Amino acid sequence: MTLLHVLTTEDWARLQTDGTLAPAPFWHLCTPAQLPFVLARHFAGRTGLVALHLDPAWLDDVRWEVGEPGMEPFPHLYGPLCAKAVTGVEPC
């Protein structure tokens, strides 16, 4: 299963350069089915965003937690976000 993380193109460039980004205190992730909700709810009107496609095998501590009533639990990464986990990038 692919997990997604939305971030700015600047943060994507920093991840590529640094190889990892530390959480503060965790990274919000989503599934492909949850992406439209995440974009509309948290990023409406913003530009310069990308969705990283992540391979969970490279993510150390993913926890599925209820975030929105009536919706499937959302994945959260409690650990660093590593560039090697990225399998694809799409503009949002």
C-alpha positions as CSV (number, residue, x, y, z in Angstrom):
1,M,0.0,0.0,0.0
2,T,1.3,3.5,-0.9
3,L,1.0,6.2,1.7
4,L,1.1,9.9,0.8
5,H,2.5,13.0,2.4
6,V,1.7,16.5,1.2
7,L,4.4,19.2,1.5
8,T,5.7,22.3,-0.3
9,T,8.1,22.1,-3.2
10,E,10.6,23.8,-1.0
11,D,10.4,21.1,1.7
12,W,10.6,18.4,-1.0
13,A,13.8,20.0,-2.3
14,R,15.2,20.1,1.3
15,L,14.3,16.4,1.7
16,Q,16.1,15.6,-1.5
17,T,19.2,17.5,-0.3
18,D,19.3,16.4,3.3
19,G,18.0,12.9,2.8
20,T,15.7,13.1,5.8
21,L,13.4,15.4,7.7
22,A,12.8,15.0,11.4
23,P,9.2,14.9,12.7
24,A,7.8,17.6,15.0
25,P,6.3,15.5,16.7
26,F,5.0,13.4,13.8
27,W,4.2,13.5,10.0
28,H,0.6,13.5,8.8
29,L,0.2,10.9,6.1
30,C,-2.9,9.8,4.1
31,T,-4.0,7.1,1.7
32,P,-4.7,7.9,-1.9
33,A,-8.4,7.8,-1.1
34,Q,-8.0,10.3,1.7
35,L,-5.9,12.8,-0.4
36,P,-8.8,14.8,-1.8
37,F,-10.1,15.4,1.8
38,V,-6.7,16.4,3.0
39,L,-6.1,18.8,0.2
40,A,-9.5,20.4,0.6
41,R,-9.4,20.6,4.4
42,H,-5.8,21.6,5.1
43,F,-4.4,23.0,1.8
44,A,-7.3,24.8,0.1
45,G,-6.1,27.7,-2.1
46,R,-2.4,26.8,-1.6
47,T,0.0,26.4,-4.5
48,G,3.5,24.9,-4.8
49,L,2.5,21.6,-3.2
50,V,3.4,18.0,-4.0
51,A,2.2,14.7,-2.8
52,L,5.0,12.2,-2.0
53,H,4.2,8.6,-2.6
54,L,5.8,6.6,0.2
55,D,6.8,2.9,0.5
56,P,5.8,1.9,4.0
57,A,8.7,-0.6,4.1
58,W,11.0,2.4,4.6
59,L,8.9,4.0,7.3
60,D,9.8,3.0,10.9
61,D,6.8,3.8,13.0
62,V,3.5,4.3,11.2
63,R,0.4,4.4,13.4
64,W,-3.2,4.5,12.2
65,E,-5.2,6.9,14.2
66,V,-8.7,8.3,14.1
67,G,-8.6,11.9,13.1
68,E,-12.0,12.7,11.6
69,P,-15.3,11.3,12.9
70,G,-16.8,9.0,10.4
71,M,-13.6,8.6,8.3
72,E,-11.1,5.8,8.1
73,P,-8.1,6.2,10.4
74,F,-5.3,8.3,9.1
75,P,-1.6,7.1,9.1
76,H,0.9,9.1,11.1
77,L,4.7,8.6,10.9
78,Y,6.4,8.9,14.3
79,G,10.0,9.1,13.1
80,P,12.0,10.7,10.3
81,L,10.7,11.1,6.8
82,C,13.5,9.6,4.6
83,A,14.0,10.4,0.9
84,K,14.6,6.7,0.2
85,A,10.9,6.0,1.1
86,V,9.7,8.2,-1.8
87,T,8.6,6.2,-4.8
88,G,6.9,9.0,-6.7
89,V,6.0,12.7,-6.6
90,E,2.9,14.3,-8.0
91,P,1.9,18.0,-8.1
92,C,-1.2,18.9,-6.1
